[in-house]
Amino acid sequence: GCFGSAIEPPSIGPRETVQPSVANPQFLNVLAGQLSVVGPRPALPREVREYDSRAMRRLSVKPGLTCYWQTRGRSDTTFEDMVDLDLQYIGERGPLTDLKLVFDTVRVVFSGEGAC
């Protein structure tokens, strides 16, 4: 995996990040209201079983397709870094933050920054 931790959050493969489309299952989850466009990545049940109380705070908001972790290092960060970034987002979230993150995500996807 991309993380230096026993708990590895789901990675984002090229098919999931290159071009969101109606054919993308995650995009359909956004349309269905199960995912937000911006928010912490969804956690796997096996990961949540390992969360401490601090990491559990990631679950206080609807998960999303992109967040600070995706724009600030991705595979160059640890699990703890991801939790820090998700908690930072939770504290700063709002329409302008979300819009900036969408634009930052497009930039990162096309530059390949932080990809495994």
C-alpha positions in Angstrom: 0.0 0.0 0.0 0.9 3.7 0.0 0.8 4.2 3.7 3.5 3.4 6.3 0.8 2.2 8.8 -0.9 -1.0 9.6 -4.2 0.7 8.9 -4.4 1.6 5.2 -7.3 3.8 4.1 -8.7 3.0 0.7 -6.4 4.1 -2.1 -7.7 6.0 -5.1 -7.0 4.2 -8.3 -6.5 6.0 -11.7 -10.0 5.0 -12.9 -11.5 6.7 -9.9 -9.7 9.9 -10.2 -8.9 10.8 -13.8 -12.3 11.9 -15.0 -15.4 11.7 -12.9 -18.3 10.6 -15.1 -21.8 9.3 -14.7 -20.3 5.8 -15.2 -18.2 6.2 -12.1 -19.9 4.3 -9.2 -18.6 6.9 -6.7 -20.2 9.7 -8.8 -23.4 7.8 -8.7 -23.1 7.6 -4.9 -22.9 11.4 -4.8 -26.0 11.7 -6.9 -27.8 9.3 -4.6 -26.7 11.4 -1.6 -24.5 8.7 0.0 -21.3 10.6 -0.6 -20.5 14.3 -0.7 -18.2 15.7 -3.4 -15.9 17.0 -0.6 -15.3 15.2 2.7 -13.0 12.6 4.2 -12.7 9.5 2.2 -15.0 6.7 3.2 -13.5 4.3 5.8 -13.6 0.6 5.5 -15.2 -1.3 8.4 -12.0 -3.1 9.2 -10.3 0.3 9.4 -12.9 1.7 11.7 -12.5 -1.2 14.1 -8.9 0.0 14.6 -9.7 3.8 15.0 -8.9 5.6 18.2 -11.3 8.3 19.5 -9.4 11.0 17.5 -9.7 9.1 14.2 -13.4 8.4 14.9 -14.0 12.1 14.5 -13.5 11.6 10.7 -16.9 9.8 10.8 -18.7 12.9 12.1 -19.3 14.2 8.5 -20.5 12.7 5.3 -17.6 11.0 3.4 -16.6 12.5 0.1 -14.7 12.0 -3.1 -12.0 14.4 -2.2 -10.6 16.3 0.7 -7.3 17.8 1.9 -5.5 14.4 1.9 -6.1 14.0 -1.8 -4.6 17.5 -2.6 -1.8 17.5 -0.1 0.4 14.4 -0.6 -1.8 11.3 -0.8 0.7 8.5 -0.9 3.4 10.8 0.5 1.5 10.9 3.9 0.9 8.6 6.8 -2.4 7.5 8.1 -2.0 9.9 11.0 -1.3 12.7 8.5 -4.6 11.8 6.7 -6.5 12.0 10.0 -4.9 15.4 10.8 -5.9 16.7 7.3 -9.5 15.3 7.6 -9.9 16.9 11.1 -8.6 20.2 9.7 -11.2 20.0 6.9 -14.0 19.3 9.4 -13.0 22.4 11.3 -12.7 24.6 8.1 -15.5 23.1 5.9 -17.8 25.4 4.0 -18.7 26.3 0.4 -15.5 28.3 -0.4 -13.3 25.6 1.1 -15.1 22.9 -0.8 -14.9 24.9 -4.1 -11.1 25.4 -3.6 -10.7 21.7 -2.8 -12.5 20.7 -6.0 -10.2 22.9 -8.1 -7.1 21.7 -6.2 -8.2 18.1 -6.8 -8.4 18.7 -10.6 -4.9 20.2 -10.5 -3.4 17.3 -8.5 -5.1 14.6 -10.6 -3.6 16.1 -13.8 -0.2 16.7 -12.3 0.1 13.3 -10.7 1.3 14.8 -7.4 1.5 12.3 -4.6 0.3 9.3 -6.6 1.7 5.9 -5.7 
